[in-house]
């Protein structure tokens, strides 16, 4: 077992992604760390460790998480015991974390796994990479080869040892999944030439070209490591959440709850503090929020703006919230394999019918902000004035939208289907009503999580109204998931050579300013052809009981949900 491995870090033990990715071999060499600390859910996002511009996912959202409601008491000495409960809106769409793209799957699955690396749990900015299964790593040739040295003695929940062969099997699967199963992060590993288990404790990744985003993506929950034996037998990670993480699956009752219990043999000494985690499947947000205020849940995702004032008063001061700018956006996809959505003028008309100011109020209660493919407040985003040159991204215009539809020669009303998830009620309601004003009358097709994903992948829609959460503020993670020709979630099926060319250029560019210029060009190109329409980026109001200690909300929904260092006061 590792001696007290939490997150009080030695001076040389934590590196901002920008240091690692731009610093060459010296910055990446022998990065190791030690022990654990106390967080505060209401602390502002930590600043990056260096002023150099970032290469990977980069900075956290501008305007780091801000406190709301009450301020949680300072965390004291860690206490063992207790169950942390929270609601999720639906069942996971899959039980293999490599195949999913939503928090309702990642949050109950991530606590059962480790990755090679991880984003520092205490850093709300998602800017610092720390060790996880890899005690140390180095790049001897400035980013074309990465050598990872695994922590010895790590075992999976089933008692089998975790070796470099297991890590290789997982990365190989993510890059080239079997049986035509979805792997939304396959594009992120596009630069990987080979993954080699040099010996049981050493893994070597060779790249075809430099990839400044690689380490930051490997540090997210999506790159969880499970047993090679399970992948070989099941064709994926299976449905038992067998990992090496601090918690393990006890029960999953579909439509009711997922129960995780403490891993008594966890390889990090003294962790976890909690006895378990419960995830209750509660489709009705009002019911879930009422239960949170009543103390049945200790963590609650996405408090509506109009309910913020209730948190302190109705919980008796036992709950608080923070407002977190995120990498999550309300977005529209078009089925461009069908008419009239293959016509750019029709897609542009949709953008003009979705007045961004109205949408931010109607969907998010004002807790949103304009953005393109990359978040304007992040390090890769367009300047806001440049974004507003794209029709619809400044002001809506119903008359101009109708004129474009007339130019396209379409007969009104346009009829079709609007696919969405049941829990995206605010978004699909607004979209359906706004498009109707321009003569686009869509029949709502709202489904549960798994069924909605299935329909999206099969192209069973005219328009999709969705909430997409990208794992990091990172151009590779964003465009490789939803925009390039090979992107698994390019549900619009609009393939553009210019986007692909710009993606290929930016993904190997190590100079931040040059890369940002390419990313901005790629963003503008995708926006100008209305491959998708971004309505807004969401600011989540996240609820937390004051009894929860050492948890920090991140801008990403997918980087700090293992819960190994969280405890509850009695």
C-alpha positions in Angstrom: 0.0 0.0 0.0 1.1 3.5 -0.6 1.9 5.5 2.4 -0.7 8.2 3.0 -1.2 9.2 -0.6 -3.7 12.0 -0.7 -3.2 15.6 -1.9 -0.9 17.6 0.4 1.7 18.0 -2.2 5.5 18.3 -2.0 6.9 21.4 -3.7 8.0 19.6 -6.8 5.1 17.2 -6.8 2.4 19.0 -8.7 2.7 20.4 -12.2 0.4 22.7 -14.1 -0.4 21.2 -17.5 1.3 24.1 -19.2 4.5 23.3 -17.4 4.5 19.7 -18.3 3.4 20.1 -21.9 5.7 23.0 -22.9 8.6 22.3 -20.6 9.9 19.3 -22.5 11.7 16.4 -20.9 12.9 18.3 -17.8 9.4 19.4 -16.8 7.8 16.0 -17.4 10.5 13.9 -15.8 10.1 12.1 -12.5 6.9 13.8 -11.4 6.0 12.1 -8.1 3.9 13.1 -5.1 2.7 12.4 -1.6 -0.1 12.8 0.8 -3.6 14.5 1.5 -5.2 17.8 2.5 -8.3 19.7 3.5 -10.2 21.5 0.8 -13.1 23.9 1.1 -15.9 23.7 -1.4 -16.2 27.5 -1.5 -12.5 28.3 -2.3 -11.8 30.1 -5.5 -10.1 28.2 -8.3 -6.4 27.7 -7.8 -4.2 29.7 -10.1 -1.9 27.8 -12.5 1.6 27.2 -11.2 3.2 29.2 -13.9 2.4 32.2 -16.0 3.3 30.5 -19.2 0.5 29.9 -21.6 -1.2 26.5 -21.4 -1.0 23.8 -23.9 -3.4 21.1 -22.9 -6.8 21.8 -21.4 -5.5 25.0 -20.0 -6.9 27.3 -17.4 -10.2 26.9 -15.6 -13.1 29.0 -16.7 -12.6 32.6 -16.1 -14.4 33.7 -13.0 -13.6 30.7 -10.9 -16.3 29.0 -8.8 -17.8 31.6 -6.5 -19.5 31.0 -3.2 -23.2 31.4 -2.8 -25.6 31.0 0.1 -23.6 30.3 3.2 -19.9 29.6 3.7 -19.1 26.1 4.8 -17.2 25.8 8.1 -13.5 25.2 7.9 -12.7 21.5 7.5 -11.3 19.9 10.6 -9.5 16.6 11.0 -10.7 13.9 8.7 -13.4 11.5 10.1 -14.1 8.0 8.9 -17.6 6.6 8.2 -20.8 7.7 6.7 -22.6 7.5 3.3 -22.6 10.4 0.9 -25.8 10.3 -1.2 -26.8 12.3 -4.2 -29.5 12.1 -7.0 -28.8 11.6 -10.7 -31.4 12.4 -13.3 -31.5 9.0 -15.1 -29.8 5.6 -15.4 -26.4 5.6 -17.1 -26.6 5.0 -20.8 -23.9 2.4 -20.4 -22.0 0.7 -17.5 -18.6 0.9 -19.3 -17.1 4.3 -18.5 -15.2 4.3 -21.8 -18.4 4.4 -23.8 -20.3 7.1 -21.9 -20.6 10.9 -22.3 -22.7 12.1 -19.4 -22.3 12.8 -15.7 -25.1 10.4 -14.7 -22.8 7.6 -15.8 -19.4 9.0 -14.9 -20.3 10.0 -11.3 -21.3 6.6 -10.1 -18.6 4.8 -12.1 -15.5 6.9 -11.6 -15.2 6.1 -7.8 -14.4 2.5 -8.8 -11.4 3.3 -11.0 -8.0 5.0 -11.2 -6.3 6.5 -14.2 -2.6 6.8 -15.1 -2.8 10.4 -14.0 -5.4 12.7 -12.5 -6.3 16.3 -12.3 -5.5 17.6 -8.9 -8.7 17.2 -6.9 -8.0 20.4 -4.9 -7.6 22.5 -8.0 -11.0 23.9 -9.2 -9.2 25.2 -12.3 -8.5 21.7 -13.8 -5.0 23.1 -14.5 -2.8 20.8 -12.5 -1.9 17.2 -13.3 -0.8 14.9 -10.4 0.1 11.2 -10.2 -2.4 8.4 -9.9 -1.5 4.9 -11.0 1.7 6.3 -12.4 4.1 7.3 -9.7 6.3 9.1 -12.2 6.7 9.6 -15.9 9.1 11.2 -18.3 9.4 12.2 -22.0 13.0 11.7 -23.2 12.4 13.2 -26.7 10.3 16.3 -26.0 6.8 14.7 -26.3 7.1 11.9 -28.8 7.6 9.2 -26.2 6.1 9.0 -22.7 7.3 6.5 -20.2 5.1 5.8 -17.2 6.2 4.0 -14.0 3.3 2.4 -12.2 2.9 2.1 -8.5 3.7 -1.4 -7.4 1.2 -3.7 -5.7 -2.0 -2.2 -7.0 -4.8 -4.7 -7.2 -8.3 -4.7 -8.8 -11.4 -5.3 -6.8 -11.3 -9.0 -7.8 -7.8 -9.4 -6.3 -5.9 -9.6 -9.5 -2.8 -7.4 -9.9 -2.9 -4.3 -12.0 0.0 -4.2 -14.5 1.1 -2.3 -17.6 -0.7 -4.9 -19.7 -4.0 -3.8 -18.2 -3.3 -0.1 -18.9 -2.3 -1.0 -22.5 -5.5 -3.0 -23.0 -7.7 0.0 -21.9 -5.9 2.6 -24.0 -5.9 0.3 -27.0 -9.7 -0.2 -26.6 -10.4 3.5 -26.3 -8.4 4.2 -29.5 -9.9 1.2 -31.4 -13.1 -0.1 -29.7 -14.3 -3.6 -30.4 -17.7 -4.6 -31.9 -18.4 -1.1 -33.2 -19.1 0.1 -29.7 -18.9 3.9 -29.2 -15.7 5.4 -27.9 -16.2 9.2 -27.7 -12.6 9.8 -26.8 -11.0 7.7 -29.6 -10.0 10.9 -31.5 -8.1 12.2 -28.5 -5.7 9.3 -28.9 -5.3 9.9 -32.7 -1.7 10.8 -32.3 -0.8 7.6 -30.5 1.3 5.3 -32.6 1.8 2.5 -30.1 1.3 1.5 -26.4 3.8 -1.0 -25.1 3.9 -2.7 -21.8 7.7 -2.7 -21.4 7.4 -4.7 -18.2 4.8 -5.2 -15.5 5.3 -1.8 -14.0 6.4 0.3 -17.1 4.2 1.6 -19.9 5.6 3.3 -23.0 3.4 5.5 -25.2 4.9 6.4 -28.6 3.3 9.2 -30.6 3.2 9.8 -34.4 3.6 13.5 -33.7 3.6 15.8 -30.7 0.3 16.1 -28.9 0.1 18.8 -26.3 -3.3 17.6 -25.0 -2.4 14.0 -24.3 -1.5 14.1 -20.6 -4.4 16.3 -19.6 -6.9 14.0 -21.3 -5.3 10.9 -19.7 -5.9 12.5 -16.4 -9.7 12.6 -16.7 -12.1 9.9 -15.5 -12.8 8.8 -19.0 -9.4 7.1 -19.1 -10.2 4.8 -16.3 -8.2 1.5 -16.1 -10.0 -1.8 -15.7 -8.7 -5.4 -16.0 -7.5 -6.7 -19.4 -9.1 -10.0 -18.6 -12.6 -8.3 -18.5 -12.0 -6.5 -21.8 -10.8 -9.8 -23.3 -13.9 -11.7 -22.1 -16.6 -9.1 -22.3 -15.4 -7.0 -25.2 -15.4 -3.9 -23.0 -15.2 -3.0 -19.3 -18.3 -5.0 -18.5 -21.1 -4.0 -16.1 -19.5 -4.7 -12.7 -17.3 -1.5 -12.3 -14.3 -3.7 -11.6 -11.4 -1.3 -11.1 -8.8 -0.5 -8.6 -10.6 2.5 -7.1 -11.6 3.4 -3.5 -15.2 2.2 -3.9 -16.7 -0.9 -5.5 -20.2 -1.7 -6.8 -22.6 -3.4 -4.4 -25.9 -3.1 -6.1 -27.5 -1.4 -9.1 -31.3 -1.5 -9.3 -32.2 0.1 -12.6 -34.5 3.1 -12.2 -33.9 3.2 -8.4 -30.3 3.5 -7.2 -26.6 2.6 -7.5 -24.8 1.7 -4.3 -21.0 1.7 -4.0 -19.2 0.5 -0.9 -15.8 1.1 0.5 -13.0 -1.0 -1.0 -11.4 -2.5 2.1 -8.2 -3.3 0.2 -7.7 0.1 -1.5 -4.0 0.6 -2.4 -3.9 4.2 -1.0 -3.3 3.9 2.7 -6.1 5.3 4.9 -8.5 6.0 2.1 -11.4 6.3 1.5 -12.9 8.0 4.5 -16.5 7.3 3.5 -18.1 3.9 4.0 -19.9 4.3 0.7 -21.7 6.4 -2.0 -25.3 6.2 -3.0 -26.7 7.5 -6.3 -30.5 7.7 -6.4 -32.1 7.9 -9.8 -34.7 10.7 -9.5 -36.0 12.0 -12.9 -38.0 14.8 -11.3 -35.7 17.6 -10.4 -38.2 19.3 -8.0 -38.4 16.1 -6.0 -34.7 15.7 -5.9 -34.2 19.3 -4.8 -36.8 19.0 -2.0 -35.0 15.9 -0.7 -31.7 17.7 -0.8 -33.1 20.6 1.3 -34.5 18.0 3.7 -31.0 16.4 4.2 -31.6 13.1 2.3 -28.8 14.0 -0.1 -25.5 15.6 0.6 -24.7 16.7 -2.9 -27.0 18.1 -5.6 -26.3 19.0 -9.2 -27.7 22.1 -10.9 -29.9 24.1 -8.6 -32.2 26.4 -10.6 -31.4 30.1 -10.2 -34.9 30.8 -8.8 -34.3 28.3 -6.0 -30.9 29.6 -4.7 -32.5 31.6 -2.0 -34.2 28.5 -0.6 -30.9 26.6 0.0 -30.0 28.3 3.3 -33.5 29.0 4.6 -35.1 25.6 3.9 -32.1 23.5 4.8 -31.8 25.2 8.2 -28.3 26.4 7.3 -27.2 22.8 6.6 -26.5 23.3 2.9 -24.8 25.7 0.7 -24.0 26.2 -3.0 -21.3 27.4 -5.4 -21.8 28.8 -8.9 -19.4 27.2 -11.3 -18.6 28.3 -14.8 -18.3 25.1 -16.8 -17.3 23.5 -20.2 -21.0 22.4 -20.6 -23.1 23.9 -23.3 -26.6 23.8 -24.6 -26.3 22.8 -28.2 -28.2 22.0 -31.4 -27.3 19.2 -33.8 -28.8 18.9 -37.3 -29.4 15.8 -39.3 -27.7 17.0 -42.4 -28.3 13.6 -44.2 -31.9 14.8 -44.5 -33.4 17.8 -46.2 -33.7 20.7 -45.5 -31.0 20.5 -42.8 -28.3 19.9 -45.4 -28.9 23.6 -46.5 -26.6 26.0 -44.7 -29.3 28.7 -44.9 -31.8 26.6 -43.0 -29.2 25.9 -40.3 -28.4 29.6 -40.1 -32.0 30.4 -39.8 -32.2 28.1 -36.8 -29.4 30.0 -35.2 -31.2 33.3 -35.7 -34.4 32.0 -34.2 -32.6 31.1 -31.0 -32.1 34.5 -29.4 -29.2 34.0 -27.0 -30.3 36.4 -24.3 -33.8 35.0 -24.2 -32.4 31.4 -24.2 -30.0 32.1 -21.3 -32.9 33.3 -19.3 -35.4 30.7 -20.3 -33.1 27.7 -20.1 -30.6 28.6 -17.3 -32.3 31.4 -15.4 -29.6 33.8 -16.5 -26.8 31.5 -15.4 -25.2 31.1 -18.8 -22.9 32.9 -21.2 -22.4 33.0 -25.0 -19.8 30.7 -26.5 -18.7 29.0 -29.7 -17.1 25.6 -29.8 -14.7 26.8 -27.2 -15.7 28.7 -24.1 -15.2 32.5 -24.6 -14.0 32.8 -21.0 -11.5 30.0 -21.4 -8.1 30.1 -22.9 -9.0 28.9 -26.4 -12.2 30.9 -26.9 -12.9 33.5 -29.5 -13.1 37.2 -28.5 -16.7 37.9 -27.8 -17.0 40.6 -30.5 -15.7 38.1 -33.1 -18.1 35.5 -31.9 -21.0 38.0 -32.3 -20.2 38.3 -36.0 -21.7 34.9 -36.6 -25.5 35.3 -37.3 -27.5 34.5 -34.2 -24.6 34.7 -31.7 -25.3 38.4 -31.1 -29.1 39.0 -31.5 -31.9 36.8 -32.7 -33.8 38.0 -35.8 -37.0 36.2 -36.8 -37.5 38.2 -40.0 -34.0 37.5 -41.2 -34.5 33.8 -40.4 -37.8 33.7 -42.4 -36.0 35.4 -45.3 -33.3 32.7 -45.3 -35.8 30.0 -45.3 -37.5 31.6 -48.2 -34.2 31.8 -50.1 -33.6 28.2 -49.4 -36.9 27.4 -51.2 -38.4 25.4 -48.3 -42.1 25.2 -47.8 -43.4 26.3 -44.4 -44.1 25.0 -42.0 -41.1 22.7 -41.8 -42.0 19.6 -39.9 -39.8 17.1 -38.2 -38.7 15.6 -34.9 -36.9 17.2 -32.0 -34.8 14.6 -30.1 -33.8 15.2 -26.6 -33.3 13.7 -23.2 -36.2 13.8 -20.6 -34.1 15.7 -18.2 -33.3 18.5 -20.7 -36.8 19.9 -20.3 -35.9 23.6 -20.2 -33.8 23.4 -23.3 -36.1 21.4 -25.5 -39.1 23.5 -24.4 -37.4 26.7 -25.4 -36.0 25.4 -28.7 -39.4 24.0 -29.8 -41.2 27.2 -29.0 -38.5 29.5 -30.5 -38.3 27.6 -33.8 -42.1 27.5 -34.1 -41.9 31.3 -34.4 -40.1 30.9 -37.7 -42.3 28.2 -39.1 -40.3 25.2 -38.0 -42.7 22.9 -36.2 -41.0 20.0 -34.5 -42.6 17.1 -32.7 -40.9 16.4 -29.4 -39.2 13.1 -29.0 -37.9 13.2 -25.4 -36.5 9.9 -24.2 -34.6 8.5 -21.2 -30.8 8.7 -21.3 -30.0 5.4 -22.9 -32.8 5.5 -25.5 -31.9 9.1 -26.5 -28.3 8.3 -27.0 -29.2 5.3 -29.1 -31.5 7.4 -31.3 -28.8 10.1 -31.7 -26.2 7.6 -32.8 -28.6 6.0 -35.3 -29.6 9.4 -36.8 -33.3 9.1 -35.8 -34.0 12.8 -35.6 -34.3 16.0 -37.5 -32.8 18.3 -34.8 -31.3 17.4 -31.5 -31.5 19.7 -28.4 -28.8 18.5 -26.1 -26.5 19.4 -23.2 -22.9 18.5 -24.1 -20.3 18.5 -21.3 -16.7 18.3 -22.7 -14.2 16.9 -20.3 -11.8 19.8 -20.4 -11.3 23.3 -21.9 -9.2 21.6 -24.6 -9.5 21.9 -28.4 -8.6 18.2 -29.0 -11.2 17.0 -26.5 -13.9 19.3 -28.0 -13.4 18.9 -31.7 -12.5 15.3 -31.6 -15.7 14.5 -29.8 -18.3 16.6 -31.7 -16.8 18.3 -34.8 -14.2 16.5 -36.9 -15.3 14.1 -39.6 -14.4 11.1 -37.4 -15.8 12.5 -34.2 -18.0 9.9 -32.5 -20.6 12.6 -31.5 -20.6 14.5 -34.8 -24.3 13.7 -34.8 -24.9 16.4 -37.5 -22.9 14.1 -39.8 -21.5 17.2 -41.4 -17.9 16.5 -42.5 -15.8 19.5 -43.4 -12.2 19.2 -44.8 -11.3 22.6 -43.5 -12.2 21.7 -39.9 -10.2 18.5 -40.3 -7.2 20.2 -41.7 -7.1 22.9 -39.0 -7.6 20.2 -36.3 -4.6 18.3 -37.7 -2.4 21.4 -37.6 -3.4 22.6 -34.1 -3.1 19.3 -32.4 0.6 19.1 -33.0 1.4 22.8 -32.5 3.4 23.3 -29.3 3.5 27.1 -29.4 0.5 28.4 -27.4 -0.1 31.6 -29.4 0.2 29.8 -32.8 -2.1 27.0 -31.6 -4.7 29.4 -30.3 -4.7 31.1 -33.6 -5.4 27.8 -35.4 -8.1 26.9 -32.8 -9.8 30.2 -33.3 -9.8 29.6 -37.1 -11.2 26.2 -36.6 -13.9 27.5 -34.2 -14.9 30.2 -36.7 -15.1 27.7 -39.6 -17.3 25.3 -37.7 -19.5 28.2 -36.5 -19.8 29.7 -40.0 -21.1 26.5 -41.6 -23.5 26.0 -38.6 -22.4 22.4 -38.1 -24.0 22.8 -34.7 -25.5 25.8 -32.9 -24.2 26.6 -29.4 -26.9 28.2 -27.4 -24.8 29.0 -24.3 -22.3 27.7 -21.8 -23.9 26.9 -18.5 -22.9 28.1 -15.1 -24.0 25.4 -12.7 -25.3 26.1 -9.2 -24.0 23.1 -7.3 -25.4 22.2 -3.9 -23.5 20.7 -1.0 -24.3 19.8 2.6 -22.1 21.7 5.1 -21.2 18.3 6.6 -19.2 17.4 3.4 -15.6 18.2 3.7 -12.6 18.3 1.4 -14.6 18.5 -1.8 -13.9 21.1 -4.5 -16.2 21.6 -7.5 -14.4 21.8 -10.8 -15.3 23.4 -14.1 -15.3 20.0 -15.6 -18.0 17.4 -14.5 -15.4 14.6 -15.2 -12.3 15.3 -13.2 -13.0 15.2 -9.4 -15.6 12.5 -8.6 -13.6 9.7 -7.1 -14.4 10.9 -3.6 -11.5 9.1 -2.0 -10.5 12.1 0.1 -13.9 13.4 1.0 -15.3 13.0 4.6 -18.5 13.8 6.5 -18.6 15.5 9.8 -20.8 13.8 12.4 
